[in-house]
Amino acid sequence: MRSGKNIGNLSRRQLFRKAVLSLSIIACLPLFASVPAWADQLEDMRRSGAVGEAFDGFARARDGSAQGFVATLNEQRRAIYVKRAKAENVTVEQVGRVYAVEIFKKAPQGTWFLNENGKWTQK
């Protein structure tokens, strides 16, 4: 089978890129928790329901009091996503979606998640 041959809708090259992207993103996840105070604050806000996570890899303020925190957190996430997207030659949206899966896996029970259809569900 040639390397350019399609597997389903994706070529081997695209599959390889996606695999490399996923692995490199997973390796960078600890960056979100690099400042313990931020990580603790995020966990507290998730636990209270003031902050939720979304399908696109960005946090959402579920309470007005969390808007400033979420804006700053999302700026940090966007910087990571942009850097990773450029390195992997993919879109920021693709990177965010991969991170969203990992965020969901690592988030504690009770964390709220916004689905693509606009519905909130609790883990």
N, C-alpha and C positions, 0 to 999 in steps of 0.2 A: 504494500500500500504506500503510495507516495505521500510525502509530508503535506502536500497541499490538498489532498483528498478530503472531502467533507465527511464529517461524522454527524449525522443529523443535520442541524442547521449551522454547525460550527466546524471550522477547519481545525486541524491539529494545532496549527499555530495559535489560533484563537483560544483553544482549550488550554494550551500551555501557558499563554499569557494570563488567562484567568486563574490558573493554578498558582502561578508565581505571584500574582496580585494578592490572592487570598493568603498565601503564606507570608508575604511581606507585611500585609496588614495585621495579621495575627501577631507577628513579631513586634509591631509598633503599639499594640493595645496598652502595654504598661505606661505609655506616655500620658494617657488620660489620668492616671493615678500617680503621676510623678510628684505632685504636691499633696502630701497627706491631708492638709486642711481642706483642699478642694475636694478630694475624694470623700472625706468624711461629710462635708457639707452636701455633696451630691447624694450620698446615701441617705442622709437625714431628710433631704427634700423629696427624694423618691419615696421613702418610707411614709412620709406625711401625705403624699399624693400631690404635693405642690408642683413637682416636676415629673414629667413622663418622658418616655423615649419614643421615637418614631421610626417608621419603615425606611426613612432616608438617612438614618445615622445621626440625626440631630435631635437634641432635646427639645421639649416643648414645655412652656410654663402653663401649668394647669390652674395656677393661682397667680393673681397679679403681683403678689409679693415676691415671686420668683423670677420676674421678667429680666431684671438686671443680671442676676446670676446666670440665667439661661443664655442671654445674649453674649456674655463673656465666654461661657463654656463653648457655645457654638462657634465663636470666632476662633477659638483654639482648635476645635475639631476641623473647621473649614481649612485652616492653615495646614494641618496634617493631611487632609484629604487632597488638597491642591498639590502639595508636594508629592504625594504618592501617585496621584493621577499623572502628573508630568513624567515621573520616573517610569511609569508602566505604560505610558501612551494610551491611557483610557480616560473616560470622563470622570469628573468629580462625583457625579451622580452614581456611577458604577462603584466607585470606592466607598461612598457613603452607604450604599446598600449592603456591601460586604461587611463593613463595620457594624451596621445595624444587626446583622445576624449574630455577630460575636457579642455585641452589647446585650442582646436578648439572652444569649446563653449564660453570660456572666452576671446578669442582673439578679438581685435577690427576689424571692417570692414576694408578691404584693406590688411589684413595680408595674406602673401603668404603661401600656404601649398603644400608640396610635397606628392603626392599620391603614393601608393605602386607601381604603374605602371611607376613611374619616371616622371610623368607630374606635372608641377606646375600649381596651380589654385589659384585664389584670392578669399578670403571670401567676 
